[in-house]
Amino acid sequence: MVFAPVWTVLYSMIALAAWFIYKKTDWPSAQKPLTLWGIQLILNAFWPGCFFALRNPLLGSLEIIVLLAFVVATTVSFWRRDRSAGLLMLPYALWTSYATALTLTIWRLNR
């Protein structure tokens, strides 16, 4: 299956992006983007529970829309402070967009 290697690479990239923000900017400038980063990471952890464990495509759809919004906000916030960090977040944003489309399609087909 392709998911495990993809997530390993994505998590490595978003961790490196956060480290760039932490190391390359002063704390007052890093606080907002790292807070967004933490929130999206928590939301990322909740999506499988909403979608798979609870078997609730509607809840999974709502959750992943919020997740995608935080991923995009984090990516933009990182980009403004460090281009490399923003670039490292882009594959994750694209993957989350794809997962959002799949989740919404599954919800729509099961209504």
Sequence and secondary structure as in RCSB ss.txt:
>XXXX:A:sequence
MVFAPVWTVLYSMIALAAWFIYKKTDWPSAQKPLTLWGIQLILNAFWPGCFFALRNPLLGSLEIIVLLAFVVATT
VSFWRRDRSAGLLMLPYALWTSYATALTLTIWRLNR
>XXXX:A:secstr
  HHHHHHHHHHHHHHHHHHHHHHS HHHHHHHHHHHHHHHHHHHHHHIIIIIS  HHHHHHHHHHHHHHHHHHH
HHHHHH HHHHHHHHHHHHHHHHHHHHHHHHHHHT 
